[in-house]
Amino acid sequence: MNPSQETTSTVAEDTRPWYKLLTKYHWFVLIVCTMGWAFDTFDQQLFNIARQPAVQSLLQSPTKDAVSFYAGLSTSLMLIGWATGGIIFGILGDRWGRARTMVLTILGYSLFTGLSAFSVTIWDFLAYRFIAGLGIGGQFGLGAALVAETLPDRARPRALGMLQAFSAFGNMAAGLIGLVLAQMLLAGAIDVKPWRLMFGVGILPAFLAVLVMMRLQEPERWKQSVGTQEGDGKKQKAGSIAELFGDPRWRKNVLVGITIAAAGVIGLWGIGFFSIDLNQSIFRERFREEYRAQGEADEDLKLVALVYREPKAFEDLKAAEISPKHLLGEDRHDQDAALLLAAALTLDESGKPVTVEAALDLLDAPVTGADETPLDVFAPKREPQSQEDRARREKLLAEQQGDLGTVAAHVERIRKRNKDMDGRTAVWGSITSLLFNIGAFFGIYAFSIVTTRLGRRPTFAIFFLAALVSTVIAFMFMNDPIDVYWMVPLMGFCQLSVFGGYAIYFPELFPTRLRSTGTSFCYNIGRYVSAAGPALLGTLSGFVFAGTEEPMRWAGVTMCAFFLLGVLVLPLAPETKDQPLPE
């Protein structure tokens, strides 16, 4: 295979299907770039599936509000890294070459996704996600530029649509891995948190970097535009930010591209991918209700009573890593058992006698913020209990008489319950991911078909509006398993369709010497703006809509307004249908 085989379509070839215009080397370039982007999205989706379980595991007090906030923060940091890496590697791609820069991006996102598996605290987890984002961000612009410059002009829209569509297979592979690991956990085949294993698998794309280094060569268009020119021996300036924003034509194109990208990326990363978290939250509460119906809340209260009677109970709890967050109340709002256990743990930790009276006195006092006691960690925003609360909790413990069982038996029961709920929740997270990306595959490729007929601007308008409607429906009305099976694929189809447009449209807006830089700026400056999306969703669900039955529903619906931003900017966007790449 030789890049010199790269050809443009002839008049005779124009009547042939686009895929018959491609040489063996064209196919090689398309497959390698498609794999690079698919592995990139594979690592992204591993994070989306594992994000909530990872945050719950690493936080000392994983309340729903705290999990929502830190899940949003981790996503925002990854998107900031993504945007930063996209810009840096986009410029390097124009200056150093597409192929050699691609090696760095693949190694970056795979190695630091693997390191995320070894996170000890929420803070090193956040750091790994930011650094992995640097590599993730560089891949798209480089791959899109390589394909756009190497393949014939008439094949370009469908080929780039295929590159983006197959990114859904990376997402689906991540979903399948998550599903398999969850089933293995349920079957007792593994005793490790599935989220750690999922991130560990993320190192696999590093092997693709070897193939890129061995076989992929730079496009002739890039060599001719950026390399030494015959006759004068001068080099054209490549990857120039000054030219990108100094030339009115390119400046307008990049600003329009950034706005279009921000609308879709906020919609996807600030809303769509959190459908996994929404479903995990919905189904985890369903599983907790199932256990309440089996009398598990009463059994947990017996354990709390035993803790006040058997001083050695604390050793068993610590050894099994059982904490107040693992206990069930009579309903989702009842925290009596958990608060009484947290108070007992606080007394034991401070070396004071563990008595019911002392525990109730602790609950009478407000949070001081001076010490990170088990009670303050579990309920950092609690108010002093009322006299009614005190009397009820005292009565609950006094009523625990007769055979209460053993601490060891209760610990084992709770451990098995947690394992079952973790596994079943992970299953539903993976199912949601798979269905979302099945819809995404068809949506992305649908964009490439529609845009060849209607043009770029009308197609963007249609799919942005479809994304808004489908997302509102899913976040407002998804409650039962049957809802997941049709709402999630529909939302994936509509939300991801516009990303097929990005792969086609952005490379058409810039000349060869600025193509990687311009494409990366559109896609990744938009991510700086969109990085606020997950954090905003976390803030809306954790604070603004806190106290509602499912805060993430209302937060997601509110944020759907961002899809309209993509529609409003379209009158300023140039139409590039049936036009050659600018040189």
C-alpha positions in Angstrom: 0.0 0.0 0.0 1.3 3.4 -1.0 -0.1 6.8 -0.3 0.8 7.7 -3.9 -2.2 5.5 -4.8 -4.5 8.2 -3.4 -6.7 9.4 -6.1 -9.5 11.7 -6.7 -12.6 10.6 -8.4 -12.8 10.9 -12.1 -15.9 11.8 -14.1 -16.3 8.2 -15.0 -16.1 7.1 -11.4 -18.8 9.6 -10.3 -21.5 7.1 -11.2 -20.1 4.4 -9.0 -21.0 3.8 -5.3 -18.6 5.7 -3.0 -17.0 2.6 -1.6 -15.9 1.4 -5.0 -13.8 4.6 -5.4 -11.5 3.5 -2.6 -8.1 1.8 -3.1 -6.7 -0.7 -0.6 -4.7 2.1 1.0 -7.9 4.3 1.3 -9.6 1.4 3.1 -6.5 1.0 5.4 -6.6 4.7 6.4 -10.4 4.6 6.9 -10.2 1.4 9.1 -7.3 2.6 11.2 -8.9 6.0 11.9 -12.2 4.4 12.5 -10.6 2.0 15.0 -8.7 4.9 16.7 -11.9 6.9 17.2 -13.9 3.7 18.2 -11.3 2.9 20.9 -11.5 6.5 22.0 -15.2 6.3 22.5 -14.7 2.9 24.1 -12.7 4.6 26.8 -15.2 7.4 27.1 -18.1 5.0 27.6 -16.2 2.9 30.1 -16.1 6.1 32.1 -19.8 6.8 31.7 -20.8 3.4 32.9 -18.3 3.2 35.7 -18.5 6.9 36.8 -21.3 6.6 39.4 -20.2 3.3 41.0 -16.6 4.7 41.2 -17.7 7.9 42.8 -19.9 6.1 45.3 -17.0 3.8 46.2 -14.4 6.5 46.6 -16.6 9.0 48.6 -16.7 8.6 52.3 -20.3 9.9 52.4 -21.9 9.0 49.1 -25.2 10.8 49.5 -27.3 11.2 46.3 -26.4 14.9 46.3 -22.6 14.3 46.7 -22.6 11.5 44.1 -24.4 13.8 41.6 -21.9 16.6 42.3 -18.7 14.6 42.0 -19.9 12.6 39.0 -20.6 15.9 37.3 -17.2 17.3 38.4 -15.3 14.3 37.1 -17.0 14.6 33.8 -16.3 18.3 33.6 -12.6 17.8 34.3 -12.4 15.1 31.6 -14.1 17.4 29.1 -11.7 20.3 30.0 -8.8 17.8 29.5 -10.5 16.7 26.3 -10.7 20.3 25.0 -7.2 21.1 26.0 -5.7 18.0 24.4 -7.8 18.5 21.3 -6.4 22.0 20.7 -2.8 21.0 21.5 -2.8 17.8 19.4 -4.8 19.5 16.6 -2.1 22.2 16.2 0.6 19.5 16.4 -1.2 17.4 13.8 -1.0 20.3 11.3 2.7 20.9 12.1 4.1 17.4 12.9 1.8 15.3 10.8 -1.5 13.5 11.4 -0.1 10.0 11.9 2.7 10.6 14.3 0.6 12.8 16.5 -2.2 10.2 16.6 0.2 7.8 18.4 0.5 10.2 21.3 -3.2 10.6 21.6 -3.9 6.8 21.7 -1.2 6.2 24.3 -2.5 9.0 26.4 -6.1 8.1 26.7 -5.5 4.3 27.1 -2.8 4.5 29.7 -4.5 6.9 32.0 -7.9 5.2 31.7 -6.1 2.1 32.9 -4.6 4.0 35.8 -8.1 5.1 36.9 -8.7 1.5 38.0 -6.1 2.0 40.8 -7.7 5.2 42.2 -7.6 5.4 46.0 -9.4 8.6 46.6 -11.8 10.8 44.6 -9.0 13.3 44.0 -6.6 11.0 42.2 -9.6 9.6 40.2 -10.4 13.2 39.1 -6.7 13.7 38.1 -6.6 10.5 36.0 -9.8 11.5 34.2 -8.4 14.9 33.3 -5.1 13.5 31.9 -7.0 10.8 30.0 -9.1 13.5 28.5 -6.0 15.1 27.0 -5.5 12.1 24.8 -9.2 11.5 24.1 -9.5 15.1 22.8 -6.8 14.8 20.1 -8.1 11.8 18.3 -11.2 13.1 16.5 -9.6 16.0 14.7 -6.6 14.0 13.6 -8.6 11.1 12.3 -11.2 13.2 10.5 -8.5 15.3 8.8 -6.6 12.1 7.7 -9.7 10.6 6.1 -10.9 13.9 4.6 -7.5 14.5 2.9 -6.8 10.9 1.8 -10.1 9.7 0.3 -11.8 11.0 -2.9 -14.0 14.0 -2.5 -17.2 12.2 -3.5 -16.5 9.5 -0.9 -15.7 11.9 1.9 -19.2 12.5 3.4 -20.2 8.8 3.6 -16.7 7.7 4.7 -16.6 10.3 7.5 -20.2 9.4 8.5 -19.0 5.8 8.7 -16.0 6.8 10.9 -18.3 8.6 13.3 -21.0 5.9 13.2 -18.6 3.1 14.1 -17.7 5.1 17.2 -20.9 3.7 18.5 -19.3 0.2 18.4 -16.7 1.4 20.8 -19.5 2.5 23.1 -21.3 -0.8 22.7 -18.2 -2.8 23.4 -17.8 -0.9 26.7 -21.4 -1.6 27.5 -21.0 -5.3 26.8 -17.9 -5.5 29.0 -19.8 -3.7 31.8 -22.7 -6.2 31.3 -20.4 -9.2 31.4 -18.6 -8.0 34.5 -21.9 -7.2 36.3 -23.2 -10.7 35.6 -19.9 -12.2 36.8 -20.3 -10.2 40.0 -23.8 -11.5 40.5 -22.7 -15.1 39.9 -19.9 -14.7 42.4 -17.1 -15.2 39.8 -15.4 -12.0 40.8 -15.1 -10.2 44.1 -13.7 -6.9 42.8 -15.6 -3.8 42.2 -16.7 -4.0 38.5 -15.8 -0.3 37.9 -12.1 -1.0 38.6 -12.0 -3.9 36.1 -13.8 -1.7 33.5 -11.1 1.0 33.7 -8.4 -1.7 33.7 -9.7 -2.9 30.3 -9.3 0.6 29.0 -5.6 0.2 28.5 -6.2 -2.2 25.5 -6.3 0.6 22.8 -2.5 1.2 23.4 -1.8 -1.7 21.1 -3.4 0.2 18.2 -0.6 2.8 18.5 1.9 0.1 17.3 -0.1 -0.4 14.1 -0.3 3.3 13.5 3.5 3.7 13.9 4.2 0.8 11.6 2.0 1.4 8.6 0.1 4.7 8.5 1.7 7.5 6.4 0.9 11.2 6.0 -1.6 12.3 3.3 -0.2 13.7 0.1 -2.4 16.8 0.5 -0.7 17.6 3.9 2.8 17.0 2.4 2.1 19.3 -0.5 0.5 22.0 1.6 2.8 21.9 4.6 6.0 20.3 3.4 8.7 22.0 1.3 7.3 23.4 -2.0 9.1 22.7 -5.2 10.6 25.8 -6.8 10.9 28.2 -3.9 11.9 25.7 -1.1 9.6 27.6 1.4 7.2 26.1 3.8 3.7 27.2 4.4 2.8 28.0 8.0 0.7 25.2 9.3 -1.5 25.1 12.4 -1.4 28.9 12.8 -3.9 30.2 15.3 -3.1 33.7 14.1 -4.3 32.9 10.6 -7.3 30.8 11.9 -8.6 33.8 13.8 -7.0 36.6 11.7 -8.6 35.7 8.3 -12.3 36.7 8.4 -13.4 33.7 6.5 -11.7 31.1 8.7 -12.6 33.1 11.9 -16.3 33.1 11.0 -16.2 29.4 10.2 -14.5 28.4 13.5 -16.8 30.5 15.6 -19.9 28.9 13.9 -18.3 25.5 14.3 -17.6 26.0 18.0 -21.2 27.0 18.7 -22.7 24.1 16.7 -20.3 21.7 18.6 -21.1 23.2 22.0 -24.8 22.6 21.5 -24.4 18.9 20.7 -21.7 18.2 23.2 -23.5 19.8 26.1 -26.6 17.9 25.1 -24.7 14.6 25.0 -22.2 14.9 27.9 -24.4 17.2 30.1 -27.6 15.3 29.6 -27.6 12.2 27.3 -24.9 10.2 28.9 -26.4 10.9 32.3 -29.3 8.8 31.3 -27.1 5.9 32.5 -26.8 7.6 35.9 -30.6 8.3 35.9 -31.4 4.7 35.2 -28.9 3.4 37.8 -30.5 5.7 40.4 -34.0 4.6 39.5 -33.2 0.9 39.5 -31.0 1.0 42.6 -34.0 2.5 44.5 -36.2 -0.2 43.0 -33.8 -2.9 44.3 -33.8 -1.2 47.8 -37.6 -1.2 47.8 -37.5 -5.0 47.0 -35.3 -5.6 50.0 -37.4 -3.4 52.2 -40.4 -5.5 51.2 -38.5 -8.6 52.4 -38.0 -7.1 55.8 -34.4 -6.1 55.4 -34.9 -2.7 57.1 -36.1 -4.4 60.3 -33.1 -6.7 60.2 -30.8 -3.7 59.8 -32.3 -2.2 62.9 -31.5 -5.3 64.8 -27.9 -4.9 63.8 -27.9 -1.3 65.1 -29.3 -2.5 68.4 -26.6 -5.2 68.7 -23.9 -2.5 68.1 -25.0 -0.8 71.3 -24.9 -4.0 73.3 -21.7 -5.7 71.9 -18.6 -3.5 71.9 -16.7 -6.0 69.6 -19.3 -5.3 66.9 -17.3 -2.4 65.6 -14.4 -4.6 64.6 -16.7 -6.7 62.5 -18.2 -3.7 60.8 -14.9 -2.2 60.0 -13.5 -5.5 58.7 -16.4 -5.8 56.3 -16.4 -2.1 55.4 -20.1 -1.8 56.5 -21.0 1.8 57.1 -24.2 3.8 57.7 -24.8 4.3 54.0 -25.4 0.6 53.6 -28.4 0.4 55.9 -32.0 0.5 54.8 -34.8 2.6 56.4 -38.5 1.9 56.3 -38.7 4.1 53.2 -36.2 6.1 51.1 -36.5 9.1 53.4 -36.0 7.1 56.7 -32.5 7.5 58.0 -33.1 6.5 61.7 -31.0 3.3 61.6 -28.2 4.9 59.6 -28.0 7.9 61.9 -28.0 5.7 65.0 -25.2 3.6 63.6 -23.2 6.7 62.6 -23.6 8.1 66.1 -22.4 4.8 67.7 -19.3 4.7 65.3 -18.5 8.3 66.3 -18.6 7.5 70.0 -16.5 4.4 69.5 -14.0 6.3 67.4 -13.6 9.0 70.1 -13.1 6.4 72.8 -16.3 7.3 74.7 -18.8 4.8 76.0 -21.3 3.7 73.4 -24.7 4.2 74.9 -28.1 5.0 73.5 -28.3 8.1 75.7 -24.9 9.4 74.4 -25.8 8.7 70.8 -29.1 10.6 71.1 -27.2 13.5 72.7 -24.9 13.6 69.7 -27.9 13.7 67.4 -29.3 16.6 69.4 -26.2 18.7 68.5 -25.8 20.5 65.2 -22.9 19.8 62.8 -19.8 21.7 63.9 -17.7 21.1 60.8 -14.6 20.9 63.1 -14.2 17.1 63.0 -14.8 14.6 60.2 -16.6 12.1 62.5 -18.5 9.2 61.0 -21.7 11.1 61.9 -20.7 14.3 60.3 -19.3 12.5 57.2 -22.6 10.6 56.7 -24.9 13.5 57.3 -22.9 16.7 56.8 -26.0 18.9 56.4 -28.2 17.4 59.1 -30.2 19.6 61.5 -30.3 18.9 65.3 -33.0 16.3 65.8 -36.4 17.3 67.3 -37.8 16.0 70.5 -40.1 13.9 68.4 -37.2 12.4 66.5 -35.4 11.6 69.7 -38.3 9.9 71.2 -39.0 7.8 68.1 -35.3 6.7 67.8 -35.1 5.8 71.5 -38.3 3.7 71.2 -37.0 2.0 68.0 -33.9 0.7 69.9 -35.9 -0.2 73.0 -38.3 -2.4 71.0 -35.4 -4.5 69.7 -35.8 -7.5 72.1 -35.5 -11.2 72.0 -33.2 -13.0 69.5 -31.5 -10.3 67.4 -29.1 -12.7 65.7 -25.3 -12.2 65.6 -23.3 -9.3 64.3 -21.4 -11.6 61.9 -24.6 -12.9 60.4 -26.0 -9.4 59.8 -22.7 -8.3 58.3 -22.7 -11.2 55.8 -26.3 -10.5 55.0 -25.7 -6.8 54.2 -22.5 -7.7 52.3 -24.5 -10.1 50.0 -27.2 -7.5 49.6 -24.8 -4.8 48.5 -23.1 -7.1 46.1 -26.4 -8.1 44.5 -27.5 -4.4 44.2 -24.2 -3.4 42.8 -24.3 -6.1 40.2 -27.9 -5.5 39.1 -27.4 -1.8 39.0 -24.3 -2.3 36.8 -26.4 -4.6 34.5 -29.0 -1.8 33.9 -26.2 0.8 33.4 -24.7 -1.4 30.7 -28.1 -2.2 29.1 -28.8 1.6 28.9 -25.4 2.2 27.3 -25.9 -0.5 24.7 -29.3 0.7 23.7 -28.2 4.3 23.6 -25.4 3.4 21.2 -27.4 1.1 19.0 -29.6 4.1 18.4 -26.5 6.3 18.0 -25.0 4.1 15.2 -28.1 4.5 13.1 -28.5 8.2 13.9 -25.0 9.1 12.9 -25.2 7.3 9.6 -28.7 8.7 9.0 -27.2 12.1 9.2 -24.7 11.3 6.4 -27.5 10.1 4.2 -29.9 13.0 4.8 -27.1 15.6 4.5 -26.1 14.4 1.0 -29.7 15.1 -0.1 -30.8 18.2 1.9 -27.4 19.9 2.7 -25.6 20.5 6.0 -27.7 23.3 7.5 -31.2 21.8 7.1 -30.0 18.4 8.4 -28.4 20.0 11.5 -31.7 21.8 12.2 -33.8 18.7 11.9 -31.6 16.6 14.2 -31.1 19.3 16.9 -34.8 19.6 17.3 -35.3 15.8 17.3 -32.6 15.6 20.1 -34.5 18.1 22.2 -37.9 16.4 21.9 -36.5 12.8 22.5 -34.4 13.9 25.5 -37.3 15.6 27.2 -39.5 12.5 26.7 -36.8 10.2 28.1 -35.9 12.2 31.2 -39.5 13.1 32.1 -41.2 9.7 31.6 -38.7 6.9 31.9 -39.7 4.8 34.9 -40.0 1.1 33.9 -37.8 -1.4 32.0 -40.1 -1.2 29.0 -39.4 2.6 28.8 -35.7 2.0 28.7 -36.0 -0.3 25.6 -37.5 2.4 23.4 -36.7 5.8 24.9 -33.0 5.3 25.3 -32.3 4.1 21.7 -34.5 7.0 20.3 -32.5 9.5 22.4 -29.2 8.0 21.3 -30.3 8.1 17.6 -31.3 11.8 17.8 -28.5 13.1 20.1 -25.6 11.4 18.3 -26.8 12.1 14.8 -25.3 15.6 14.9 -21.9 14.2 15.8 -22.0 12.5 12.3 -22.4 16.0 11.0 -19.4 17.3 12.9 -17.1 14.7 11.2 -18.5 15.6 7.8 -18.8 19.4 8.2 -15.9 20.7 10.2 -13.1 19.4 7.8 -15.0 21.1 5.0 -14.7 24.5 6.6 -10.8 24.9 6.6 -7.8 24.6 4.2 -5.4 21.8 4.5 -2.8 23.8 6.5 -5.5 24.6 9.1 -7.8 21.6 8.8 -6.6 19.7 11.9 -6.3 22.9 13.9 -9.7 24.2 12.7 -11.6 21.0 13.2 -10.0 20.5 16.7 -10.9 24.1 17.6 -14.5 23.6 16.6 -14.9 20.3 18.4 -12.8 21.2 21.5 -13.3 24.9 22.2 -17.0 23.8 22.2 -16.0 21.3 24.9 -14.6 24.1 27.1 -18.0 25.6 27.0 -19.7 22.2 27.4 -17.5 21.3 30.4 -19.9 23.4 32.4 -22.8 21.2 31.3 -22.1 18.2 33.6 -21.2 20.5 36.4 -24.4 22.5 35.8 -26.4 19.2 35.7 -24.8 18.2 39.0 -25.6 21.6 40.5 -29.2 21.6 39.3 -29.8 18.1 40.6 -27.8 18.4 43.8 -29.0 21.9 44.8 -31.7 23.5 42.7 -33.9 20.5 42.4 -32.7 18.8 45.6 -35.6 17.4 47.5 -37.6 16.3 44.5 -38.1 12.6 44.1 -35.6 12.3 41.2 -33.7 15.6 40.8 -31.8 14.5 37.7 -35.1 14.4 35.7 -35.8 18.1 36.1 -32.2 19.1 35.7 -31.9 17.2 32.4 -35.2 18.7 31.0 -34.0 22.2 31.9 -30.7 21.7 30.1 -32.4 20.6 26.9 -32.6 24.3 26.0 -29.0 24.1 24.9 -30.1 22.1 21.8 -31.8 25.3 20.5 -28.4 27.0 20.5 -27.4 24.8 17.6 -30.5 25.8 15.6 -30.1 29.5 16.2 -26.6 29.7 14.8 -27.3 27.8 11.6 -28.2 31.0 9.5 -24.6 32.0 9.9 -23.2 28.7 8.8 -21.8 28.2 5.3 -23.4 25.5 3.2 -20.7 23.1 1.9 -22.8 20.4 0.2 -21.1 19.2 -3.1 -18.2 21.6 -2.7 -14.5 20.5 -2.7 -12.2 20.9 0.3 -10.7 24.4 0.5 -7.0 24.5 -0.1 
